[in-house]
Amino acid sequence: MRKHLIGMVVAICLGAGLAVTAFADEPIDWHAQERQLKQSQRSERVAMKLKEHQIRQSLKASPVSGATRAEIIHKMQREHRELIQKQRDAIQKLKDQERAYREYQRTNGG
């Protein structure tokens, strides 16, 4: 029983390795990756906007001091700026990866 289990694990590992090698020869669809990244970023922005709206509504509904209100709003603004910067960095990283991949292909005749 143990031999069969070990044999199956080895077969799965070898199969996965061959599949990765086969897929490595195919060209990468950079536009599809960029569209997918932008779509996920859009959903992150929508989620953040909804969260900010809920926080603002709760601030209106409850008595909160001016200092606390300002602190919460500044925190939201800071999180918003960080999200935008993170998304810009992700897009730039994808573009850099594409540029490096194309450079690698050009120099290695691929």
N, C-alpha and C positions, 0 to 999 in steps of 0.2 A: 504494500500500500504506500509506504514511504517513497519507494522508487518511482512509482507512478506520479506522485505529487511533485517530486523533484523534477522529473521529466517534463511534466506539464509547465512548471515554472520556467524551466530552461527554454522550452519551445515558445512560450509567450514572450520571453525576453528577446530571443533571437528574431521572432516575428516582428516585434516592435522596432528593433534595430533596422531590419530590412525595410520596413515601412517608412521610417524616417529617412533612410538613404534614398528610397524611391521618390519621396516627396521633395527632397533637397534639390533634385534635378529640375523640378518644375519651376517656372518663373513665379515670382511673388506678385500678387495683385495689390499694389500699393494704394490704388484708389479705393478699393474695397475696404482696406484696413483704415484708411483715413475717414471714409464715410462712417464706418462702425465706431471709430473713436469719437468723431463729432456727434454722432447720435447718443452715445453714452454720456458725453459731456453735456449735451442739451438736457438730458434727463436729470443729471446732477444739478444743473442750474435751476430747473423747474422745481426740484425737491427743495433746494435752498430757498427759492422764492416763496414757496408754500410755508416753509418753516419760519421765515422772517415775517410773513403775514400773520401766522398764528401767534408769534411772539408779540407783535404789535397789537393784535387784538387783545391778548391777555394783559398787556400793559394798560390798555384803555379801560379794561373791565375792573382792574384791581387798583386800589390806591397805592402808588409807589412814589417814593421820594424822587425829587428831580435828579439828585446825584446818582441814584441807583438806575433810573431810567436812562440817563446819559451813558452810564457805564455799560448797560445792556446794549444800547444802540451802537456804541463804539465797538463793542465786541462783535456784533453782527456785521458791521462794516469791515472790520478787520478780517473776519472769516470769509466774507465775500471777495475781498481783494486777494486773499490767499488762494481761494478756489480759482479765480480767474488766472492768477499767475501759474498755478499748478497745471491748468489746462493749456496755457500757452507753452509751457515747458514740454508737455506731453506731445503737442503738435510738432514742436521744433525737434524733439527727440526722434519722432517718426520720420521727419524729413531728413535728419542727419543719418539715420539708419539706411534710408533709401539711397541717399547720396553715396554712402560708404559701400553699400551693396553693389551699386552700379559701377563704382570705381573698381571694386574687386573684380567684377565680371569683365570689365574692359581690360584690366591689366593681365588677367589670367586667361583671356581668350574664351570666356564662357558665354 
